Amino acid sequence: MNKKLLLGVLLLVSAAAVQAKPYPRAYDVRQVSSVVENIHFHRTVHLDKEDQFGYTPVFAAALKGDVRTLAFLQRIAPDGAYLLKKGKDGNNVFHIARDKQTFQALVRFLRKFYPQDYQSRLQTLLSQKNNLKETPLRAQLNYGKTDVFLKYFPQTLQFERLRRIQEKINQGGLVAQLAEYEKTAAVESTKDLSGLTPAAFAKRNLNRPGMAEVDAFFTQHLPFL
């Protein structure tokens, strides 16, 4: 095979590997199931202790989608610090929350511990990127959790920044020209390690459930993306 052609094939395979996700995350769930079961069996939990797979109890429960265990951890925790920490691969608990119910439970518990500044803490967590340059909501989108993405992305600082740029572009004239500088940086900031923006990711995966709704959201609110 021609060397240039072979190199091109390898690059395409590599790019696909970056985009690919375990869909759903069955392998990780098998790993953490026994961890969560042990929490209820022993009834004694060290919130910061990692298991053999590198998960603290809250990460194991969030990854499994076990809201019952998350509620138990919330009751025994002295404060909300355990919700704020990063774990494996630079993820926080919102990166790996298994579904919408789990994500919403984590939001509720964060609000319980930090009623005065819960919104700013949530914004901080939703702005954090993991080792794949994914924010939690980008990770949820990549995993196909479009319902989570559509509910919470409009509440993020990233969306607010993008919305302001879109408003400037819509004004036209000099304001729109000046916004071009902001637009370039903003677009780059939304890309994960695959090099795709969330809008481009949705458009590329329109055959997956819910992606058409995500595509329509970006077309309506952030067409420049």
Backbone as CSV, one residue per row, in Angstrom:
resi,resn,N_x,N_y,N_z,CA_x,CA_y,CA_z,C_x,C_y,C_z
1,MET,0.849,-1.211,0.000,0.000,0.000,0.000,0.875,1.248,0.000
2,ASN,0.514,2.235,-0.754,1.233,3.499,-0.810,1.390,4.069,0.586
3,LYS,2.592,4.557,0.924,2.859,5.043,2.278,1.954,6.211,2.655
4,LYS,1.725,7.127,1.721,0.867,8.283,1.998,-0.567,7.841,2.254
5,LEU,-1.030,6.840,1.459,-2.383,6.332,1.644,-2.515,5.645,2.999
6,LEU,-1.483,4.856,3.358,-1.492,4.177,4.651,-1.526,5.168,5.791
7,LEU,-0.743,6.231,5.693,-0.726,7.267,6.720,-2.095,7.916,6.850
8,GLY,-2.752,8.178,5.697,-4.080,8.781,5.724,-5.087,7.894,6.430
9,VAL,-5.013,6.581,6.160,-5.926,5.626,6.818,-5.696,5.616,8.314
10,LEU,-4.434,5.608,8.714,-4.111,5.593,10.144,-4.615,6.844,10.837
11,LEU,-4.503,7.995,10.175,-4.990,9.242,10.760,-6.495,9.215,10.922
12,LEU,-7.197,8.657,9.931,-8.652,8.571,10.020,-9.071,7.667,11.151
13,VAL,-8.388,6.533,11.298,-8.691,5.610,12.393,-8.424,6.256,13.724
14,SER,-7.296,6.982,13.807,-6.946,7.678,15.049,-7.996,8.710,15.414
15,ALA,-8.469,9.484,14.426,-9.483,10.509,14.683,-10.775,9.878,15.158
16,ALA,-11.141,8.749,14.550,-12.371,8.068,14.961,-12.252,7.572,16.381
17,ALA,-11.043,7.117,16.750,-10.844,6.617,18.107,-11.008,7.714,19.130
18,VAL,-10.566,8.927,18.788,-10.711,10.048,19.706,-12.182,10.369,19.938
19,GLN,-12.990,10.285,18.867,-14.396,10.613,18.980,-15.192,9.505,19.654
20,ALA,-14.723,8.272,19.511,-15.501,7.138,19.990,-15.613,7.149,21.506
21,LYS,-16.762,6.747,21.989,-17.006,6.628,23.417,-17.640,5.277,23.671
22,PRO,-17.390,4.686,24.840,-18.171,3.507,25.203,-19.627,3.935,25.313
23,TYR,-20.510,3.356,24.569,-21.844,3.942,24.364,-22.894,2.834,24.459
24,PRO,-23.454,2.509,25.652,-23.231,3.190,26.919,-21.984,2.685,27.635
25,ARG,-21.777,3.162,28.867,-20.545,2.882,29.590,-20.657,1.576,30.388
26,ALA,-20.962,0.488,29.722,-21.242,-0.774,30.393,-20.025,-1.311,31.149
27,TYR,-18.837,-1.174,30.546,-17.644,-1.736,31.173,-17.370,-1.094,32.526
28,ASP,-17.432,0.217,32.579,-17.207,0.912,33.838,-18.275,0.562,34.862
29,VAL,-19.519,0.407,34.423,-20.600,0.102,35.349,-20.388,-1.259,35.985
30,ARG,-19.914,-2.241,35.224,-19.618,-3.549,35.807,-18.548,-3.417,36.877
31,GLN,-17.569,-2.583,36.626,-16.498,-2.390,37.602,-17.021,-1.832,38.921
32,VAL,-17.905,-0.837,38.827,-18.288,-0.118,40.044,-19.466,-0.750,40.770
33,SER,-20.166,-1.702,40.155,-21.343,-2.285,40.801,-21.006,-2.888,42.153
34,SER,-19.913,-3.658,42.226,-19.539,-4.278,43.493,-19.110,-3.235,44.509
35,VAL,-18.525,-2.138,44.029,-18.106,-1.059,44.931,-19.324,-0.458,45.626
36,VAL,-20.362,-0.175,44.852,-21.577,0.415,45.409,-22.272,-0.558,46.353
37,GLU,-22.296,-1.835,45.991,-22.912,-2.830,46.856,-22.202,-2.898,48.204
38,ASN,-20.880,-2.778,48.213,-20.119,-2.814,49.455,-20.441,-1.626,50.356
39,ILE,-20.766,-0.484,49.762,-21.118,0.689,50.559,-22.315,0.374,51.446
40,HIS,-23.328,-0.272,50.883,-24.540,-0.572,51.646,-24.335,-1.755,52.585
41,PHE,-23.410,-2.651,52.232,-23.172,-3.819,53.080,-22.445,-3.419,54.361
42,HIS,-21.417,-2.589,54.219,-20.602,-2.222,55.382,-21.165,-1.024,56.142
43,ARG,-21.903,-0.152,55.448,-22.494,1.046,56.053,-21.445,1.985,56.644
44,THR,-20.190,1.755,56.339,-19.111,2.640,56.764,-18.353,3.062,55.515
45,VAL,-18.291,4.355,55.298,-17.730,4.843,54.041,-16.683,5.918,54.310
46,HIS,-15.548,5.785,53.634,-14.550,6.845,53.623,-14.728,7.592,52.305
47,LEU,-15.246,8.795,52.395,-15.648,9.515,51.192,-14.503,9.790,50.223
48,ASP,-13.285,9.891,50.742,-12.148,10.218,49.885,-11.338,8.998,49.467
49,LYS,-11.725,7.829,49.950,-10.936,6.632,49.662,-11.264,6.089,48.283
50,GLU,-10.236,5.873,47.485,-10.430,5.318,46.146,-10.410,3.800,46.195
51,ASP,-11.226,3.173,45.358,-11.221,1.717,45.265,-10.126,1.286,44.288
52,GLN,-10.109,-0.016,43.973,-9.052,-0.550,43.108,-9.120,-0.006,41.688
53,PHE,-10.279,0.569,41.325,-10.421,1.131,39.981,-10.182,2.639,39.963
54,GLY,-9.889,3.223,41.133,-9.607,4.649,41.200,-10.817,5.520,41.427
55,TYR,-11.938,4.919,41.879,-13.153,5.676,42.119,-13.391,5.893,43.609
56,THR,-13.708,7.128,43.988,-14.237,7.362,45.325,-15.703,6.921,45.316
57,PRO,-16.337,6.766,46.485,-17.734,6.295,46.505,-18.685,7.130,45.659
58,VAL,-18.542,8.459,45.700,-19.482,9.286,44.934,-19.290,9.099,43.432
59,PHE,-18.045,8.902,42.998,-17.800,8.662,41.576,-18.364,7.313,41.154
60,ALA,-18.184,6.301,42.002,-18.708,4.974,41.679,-20.228,5.007,41.560
61,ALA,-20.882,5.672,42.499,-22.345,5.742,42.484,-22.852,6.566,41.300
62,ALA,-22.182,7.673,40.999,-22.600,8.513,39.876,-22.433,7.775,38.559
63,LEU,-21.344,7.056,38.418,-21.079,6.317,37.185,-22.096,5.204,36.988
64,LYS,-22.504,4.569,38.086,-23.505,3.509,38.000,-24.913,4.074,37.822
65,GLY,-25.110,5.334,38.219,-26.452,5.910,38.171,-27.280,5.503,39.366
66,ASP,-26.619,5.289,40.504,-27.288,4.812,41.721,-27.650,6.008,42.603
67,VAL,-28.832,6.561,42.396,-29.269,7.740,43.140,-29.466,7.415,44.618
68,ARG,-29.883,6.189,44.916,-30.058,5.760,46.313,-28.747,5.875,47.080
69,THR,-27.670,5.412,46.473,-26.366,5.497,47.135,-25.899,6.939,47.225
70,LEU,-26.142,7.728,46.196,-25.778,9.140,46.249,-26.496,9.846,47.397
71,ALA,-27.760,9.510,47.615,-28.522,10.110,48.711,-27.951,9.681,50.060
72,PHE,-27.533,8.425,50.158,-26.908,7.928,51.386,-25.606,8.677,51.673
73,LEU,-24.789,8.869,50.650,-23.520,9.584,50.826,-23.767,11.032,51.245
74,GLN,-24.800,11.634,50.688,-25.140,13.018,51.045,-25.531,13.117,52.521
75,ARG,-26.227,12.095,53.040,-26.668,12.123,54.441,-25.502,11.989,55.417
76,ILE,-24.469,11.228,55.039,-23.375,11.000,55.985,-22.220,11.986,55.808
77,ALA,-22.223,12.732,54.717,-21.106,13.657,54.455,-21.167,14.863,55.396
78,PRO,-20.024,15.261,55.962,-20.016,16.432,56.840,-20.195,17.743,56.075
79,ASP,-19.798,17.748,54.812,-19.945,18.932,53.954,-19.929,18.461,52.500
80,GLY,-19.965,19.414,51.584,-20.055,19.062,50.168,-18.736,18.950,49.445
81,ALA,-17.635,18.927,50.192,-16.319,18.908,49.540,-16.144,17.697,48.628
82,TYR,-16.760,16.582,48.998,-16.597,15.363,48.205,-17.207,15.493,46.806
83,LEU,-18.123,16.447,46.642,-18.750,16.669,45.334,-17.906,17.550,44.422
84,LEU,-16.930,18.231,44.991,-16.188,19.241,44.243,-14.879,18.722,43.655
85,LYS,-14.502,17.508,44.020,-13.178,17.015,43.658,-13.155,16.390,42.271
86,LYS,-11.966,16.403,41.687,-11.743,15.729,40.419,-11.258,14.312,40.682
87,GLY,-11.593,13.424,39.749,-11.183,12.033,39.866,-10.358,11.595,38.676
88,LYS,-10.573,10.343,38.268,-9.814,9.767,37.162,-9.978,10.582,35.882
89,ASP,-8.880,10.704,35.156,-8.891,11.334,33.830,-9.345,12.794,33.863
90,GLY,-9.233,13.417,35.035,-9.604,14.820,35.152,-11.092,15.073,35.233
91,ASN,-11.885,14.006,35.411,-13.334,14.156,35.487,-13.798,14.636,36.849
92,ASN,-14.878,15.421,36.877,-15.603,15.603,38.120,-16.879,14.756,38.036
93,VAL,-17.685,14.759,39.097,-18.824,13.836,39.139,-19.844,14.113,38.035
94,PHE,-19.900,15.349,37.555,-20.873,15.677,36.523,-20.427,15.172,35.145
95,HIS,-19.126,14.989,34.962,-18.650,14.390,33.716,-19.184,12.968,33.562
96,ILE,-19.231,12.232,34.667,-19.480,10.793,34.559,-20.856,10.386,35.070
97,ALA,-21.710,11.345,35.453,-23.073,11.017,35.879,-23.763,10.224,34.772
98,ARG,-24.365,9.112,35.137,-24.809,8.151,34.127,-25.995,8.631,33.302
99,ASP,-26.900,9.400,33.898,-28.096,9.810,33.172,-28.650,11.090,33.789
100,LYS,-29.773,11.557,33.258,-30.361,12.816,33.704,-30.757,12.764,35.169
101,GLN,-31.329,11.650,35.607,-31.738,11.505,37.000,-30.546,11.637,37.935
102,THR,-29.449,11.005,37.580,-28.231,11.081,38.386,-27.682,12.500,38.402
103,PHE,-27.628,13.125,37.250,-27.121,14.496,37.129,-27.943,15.437,38.002
104,GLN,-29.267,15.312,37.933,-30.149,16.177,38.717,-29.989,15.934,40.209
105,ALA,-29.776,14.685,40.598,-29.559,14.378,42.017,-28.296,15.058,42.530
106,LEU,-27.235,15.028,41.745,-25.987,15.684,42.128,-26.175,17.195,42.260
107,VAL,-26.964,17.772,41.363,-27.271,19.203,41.456,-28.018,19.508,42.747
108,ARG,-28.985,18.671,43.103,-29.757,18.868,44.345,-28.859,18.800,45.573
109,PHE,-27.963,17.847,45.591,-27.097,17.685,46.753,-26.105,18.842,46.855
110,LEU,-25.640,19.320,45.728,-24.758,20.486,45.730,-25.492,21.689,46.314
111,ARG,-26.742,21.854,45.948,-27.551,22.967,46.452,-27.785,22.831,47.951
112,LYS,-27.950,21.617,48.424,-28.163,21.388,49.859,-26.963,21.846,50.676
113,PHE,-25.768,21.502,50.203,-24.561,21.844,50.954,-24.166,23.312,50.799
114,TYR,-24.509,23.918,49.669,-24.088,25.293,49.400,-25.280,26.148,48.957
115,PRO,-26.255,26.346,49.839,-27.463,27.082,49.438,-27.204,28.528,49.030
116,GLN,-26.168,29.137,49.590,-25.911,30.553,49.298,-25.213,30.774,47.966
117,ASP,-24.298,29.891,47.629,-23.523,30.099,46.400,-23.513,28.860,45.512
118,TYR,-24.578,28.079,45.596,-24.617,26.833,44.828,-24.490,27.090,43.322
119,GLN,-25.115,28.177,42.835,-25.102,28.438,41.405,-23.689,28.694,40.896
120,SER,-22.911,29.466,41.642,-21.542,29.746,41.201,-20.675,28.486,41.288
121,ARG,-20.923,27.658,42.304,-20.159,26.408,42.414,-20.518,25.458,41.269
122,LEU,-21.798,25.397,40.941,-22.220,24.560,39.825,-21.602,25.056,38.521
123,GLN,-21.587,26.360,38.337,-20.988,26.934,37.127,-19.515,26.565,37.023
124,THR,-18.823,26.613,38.161,-17.403,26.244,38.171,-17.225,24.790,37.764
125,LEU,-18.032,23.908,38.343,-17.931,22.487,38.018,-18.259,22.219,36.552
126,LEU,-19.263,22.915,36.034,-19.669,22.695,34.644,-18.700,23.318,33.648
127,SER,-17.774,24.135,34.145,-16.761,24.756,33.273,-15.460,23.958,33.239
128,GLN,-15.291,23.030,34.168,-14.046,22.269,34.248,-13.921,21.291,33.082
129,LYS,-12.700,21.163,32.566,-12.454,20.233,31.464,-11.629,19.052,31.943
130,ASN,-11.922,17.898,31.376,-11.160,16.703,31.716,-9.980,16.542,30.761
131,ASN,-9.340,15.384,30.801,-8.155,15.169,29.982,-8.453,15.115,28.486
132,LEU,-9.727,14.949,28.134,-10.138,14.962,26.724,-10.655,16.334,26.301
133,LYS,-10.424,17.333,27.153,-10.860,18.716,26.905,-12.381,18.836,26.861
134,GLU,-13.058,17.933,27.558,-14.513,17.973,27.631,-14.963,18.670,28.913
135,THR,-15.892,19.594,28.804,-16.635,20.030,29.970,-17.608,18.902,30.317
136,PRO,-18.203,18.920,31.518,-19.174,17.871,31.850,-20.302,17.726,30.830
137,LEU,-20.821,18.849,30.349,-21.937,18.745,29.416,-21.483,18.278,28.035
138,ARG,-20.252,18.606,27.662,-19.736,18.056,26.401,-19.546,16.549,26.540
139,ALA,-19.082,16.104,27.702,-18.945,14.669,27.932,-20.301,13.983,27.857
140,GLN,-21.315,14.603,28.458,-22.658,14.030,28.421,-23.173,13.955,26.982
141,LEU,-22.902,14.987,26.210,-23.307,14.980,24.799,-22.589,13.869,24.046
142,ASN,-21.288,13.727,24.274,-20.518,12.694,23.596,-21.005,11.295,23.957
143,TYR,-21.527,11.147,25.166,-22.081,9.858,25.584,-23.514,9.668,25.098
144,GLY,-24.058,10.660,24.420,-25.401,10.522,23.897,-26.499,10.962,24.834
145,LYS,-26.134,11.608,25.951,-27.134,12.065,26.914,-27.619,13.460,26.513
146,THR,-28.355,13.492,25.421,-28.778,14.774,24.865,-29.768,15.500,25.766
147,ASP,-30.551,14.754,26.552,-31.512,15.397,27.453,-30.799,16.181,28.542
148,VAL,-29.689,15.647,29.037,-28.879,16.360,30.041,-28.279,17.613,29.414
149,PHE,-27.723,17.463,28.228,-27.087,18.589,27.554,-28.080,19.728,27.324
150,LEU,-29.243,19.405,26.788,-30.217,20.436,26.446,-30.784,21.134,27.678
151,LYS,-30.875,20.437,28.796,-31.407,21.050,30.012,-30.399,21.985,30.665
152,TYR,-29.122,21.582,30.699,-28.157,22.326,31.509,-27.198,23.209,30.713
153,PHE,-26.964,22.919,29.445,-26.031,23.757,28.686,-26.448,25.221,28.649
154,PRO,-27.744,25.544,28.491,-28.130,26.966,28.491,-27.884,27.673,29.816
155,GLN,-27.571,26.920,30.873,-27.310,27.520,32.176,-25.827,27.762,32.430
156,THR,-24.981,27.428,31.469,-23.541,27.506,31.680,-22.965,28.862,31.298
157,LEU,-21.807,29.154,31.852,-21.078,30.374,31.499,-20.652,30.324,30.032
158,GLN,-20.325,29.135,29.556,-19.918,28.994,28.164,-21.040,29.403,27.226
159,PHE,-22.255,28.948,27.494,-23.380,29.331,26.645,-23.620,30.832,26.700
160,GLU,-23.527,31.412,27.891,-23.765,32.848,28.034,-22.753,33.643,27.215
161,ARG,-21.519,33.194,27.242,-20.484,33.877,26.453,-20.775,33.754,24.960
162,LEU,-21.137,32.564,24.523,-21.442,32.338,23.112,-22.679,33.127,22.684
163,ARG,-23.662,33.203,23.560,-24.900,33.927,23.237,-24.623,35.412,23.025
164,ARG,-23.749,35.982,23.867,-23.415,37.408,23.715,-22.707,37.663,22.391
165,ILE,-21.832,36.754,22.004,-21.143,36.898,20.719,-22.141,36.807,19.571
166,GLN,-23.081,35.864,19.679,-24.090,35.723,18.635,-24.926,36.989,18.505
167,GLU,-25.251,37.618,19.626,-26.027,38.860,19.596,-25.275,39.962,18.861
168,LYS,-23.959,40.027,19.063,-23.143,41.028,18.374,-23.110,40.753,16.869
169,ILE,-22.981,39.484,16.522,-22.969,39.115,15.105,-24.295,39.495,14.462
170,ASN,-25.389,39.270,15.181,-26.720,39.579,14.644,-26.933,41.074,14.420
171,GLN,-26.195,41.901,15.184,-26.338,43.347,15.030,-25.782,43.828,13.683
172,GLY,-24.798,43.107,13.178,-24.188,43.501,11.913,-23.276,44.700,12.055
173,GLY,-22.746,45.159,10.960,-21.897,46.345,10.958,-20.595,46.163,11.706
174,LEU,-20.106,47.264,12.274,-18.824,47.268,12.975,-18.846,46.350,14.187
175,VAL,-19.970,46.322,14.885,-20.084,45.453,16.068,-19.843,43.998,15.683
176,ALA,-20.448,43.578,14.577,-20.283,42.203,14.111,-18.840,41.935,13.679
177,GLN,-18.211,42.931,13.054,-16.820,42.753,12.630,-15.899,42.567,13.831
178,LEU,-16.129,43.354,14.860,-15.314,43.239,16.066,-15.552,41.904,16.761
179,ALA,-16.768,41.402,16.654,-17.099,40.126,17.303,-16.381,38.951,16.671
180,GLU,-15.878,39.141,15.444,-15.167,38.060,14.768,-13.948,37.608,15.568
181,TYR,-13.283,38.549,16.228,-12.113,38.200,17.038,-12.522,37.323,18.213
182,GLU,-13.625,37.695,18.852,-14.136,36.898,19.964,-14.608,35.533,19.481
183,LYS,-15.223,35.519,18.314,-15.816,34.292,17.798,-14.772,33.202,17.602
184,THR,-13.642,33.575,17.045,-12.594,32.585,16.767,-12.144,31.890,18.043
185,ALA,-11.868,32.681,19.074,-11.427,32.105,20.351,-12.533,31.289,21.004
186,ALA,-13.760,31.784,20.899,-14.891,31.097,21.526,-15.132,29.737,20.875
187,VAL,-15.058,29.687,19.560,-15.246,28.425,18.851,-14.193,27.413,19.291
188,GLU,-12.947,27.851,19.350,-11.865,26.955,19.760,-12.082,26.428,21.171
189,SER,-12.618,27.267,22.034,-12.803,26.876,23.442,-13.868,25.799,23.612
190,THR,-14.736,25.627,22.619,-15.793,24.617,22.728,-15.372,23.252,22.191
191,LYS,-14.213,23.182,21.559,-13.785,21.920,20.953,-13.176,20.991,21.994
192,ASP,-13.476,19.702,21.869,-12.808,18.725,22.702,-11.620,18.162,21.927
193,LEU,-11.057,17.071,22.403,-9.839,16.544,21.787,-10.075,16.039,20.361
194,SER,-11.323,15.793,20.002,-11.635,15.361,18.632,-11.499,16.506,17.636
195,GLY,-11.469,17.759,18.146,-11.414,18.919,17.273,-12.770,19.408,16.817
196,LEU,-13.837,18.786,17.332,-15.191,19.169,16.942,-15.829,20.067,17.998
197,THR,-16.584,21.056,17.555,-17.433,21.809,18.473,-18.638,20.927,18.807
198,PRO,-19.388,21.236,19.868,-20.588,20.435,20.149,-21.601,20.483,19.012
199,ALA,-21.687,21.630,18.340,-22.609,21.748,17.206,-22.190,20.812,16.074
200,ALA,-20.900,20.784,15.782,-20.398,19.906,14.723,-20.557,18.439,15.100
201,PHE,-20.358,18.138,16.380,-20.523,16.761,16.852,-21.969,16.305,16.660
202,ALA,-22.919,17.158,17.041,-24.333,16.810,16.886,-24.682,16.595,15.422
203,LYS,-24.204,17.487,14.569,-24.519,17.386,13.138,-23.923,16.120,12.534
204,ARG,-22.753,15.725,13.009,-22.109,14.514,12.500,-22.812,13.246,12.990
205,ASN,-23.593,13.367,14.059,-24.222,12.184,14.657,-25.744,12.287,14.670
206,LEU,-26.303,12.840,13.622,-27.748,13.047,13.554,-28.551,11.748,13.603
207,ASN,-27.890,10.635,13.317,-28.590,9.346,13.362,-28.790,8.846,14.788
208,ARG,-28.115,9.458,15.756,-28.273,9.041,17.150,-29.480,9.728,17.789
209,PRO,-30.127,9.059,18.724,-31.313,9.634,19.377,-31.021,10.982,20.025
210,GLY,-31.863,11.971,19.756,-31.763,13.276,20.394,-30.822,14.258,19.738
211,MET,-29.958,13.783,18.826,-28.976,14.685,18.230,-29.624,15.711,17.303
212,ALA,-30.739,15.356,16.687,-31.434,16.316,15.826,-31.929,17.500,16.645
213,GLU,-32.375,17.236,17.887,-32.823,18.316,18.763,-31.662,19.221,19.165
214,VAL,-30.497,18.612,19.412,-29.308,19.401,19.741,-28.897,20.244,18.542
215,ASP,-28.926,19.653,17.371,-28.598,20.381,16.144,-29.553,21.563,15.953
216,ALA,-30.836,21.341,16.199,-31.830,22.415,16.061,-31.590,23.516,17.092
217,PHE,-31.158,23.126,18.287,-30.856,24.110,19.332,-29.740,25.053,18.877
218,PHE,-28.670,24.486,18.342,-27.558,25.321,17.896,-27.946,26.166,16.683
219,THR,-28.728,25.598,15.786,-29.184,26.353,14.619,-30.006,27.563,15.039
220,GLN,-30.821,27.394,16.070,-31.671,28.480,16.534,-30.921,29.519,17.352
221,HIS,-30.081,29.062,18.264,-29.484,29.979,19.244,-28.038,30.382,18.920
222,LEU,-27.274,29.481,18.334,-25.848,29.772,18.085,-25.454,29.309,16.694
223,PRO,-26.056,29.860,15.661,-25.741,29.379,14.312,-24.287,29.571,13.913
224,PHE,-23.568,30.523,14.512,-22.163,30.739,14.137,-21.288,29.586,14.565
225,LEU,-21.769,28.781,15.529,-20.948,27.680,16.032,-20.983,26.492,15.075
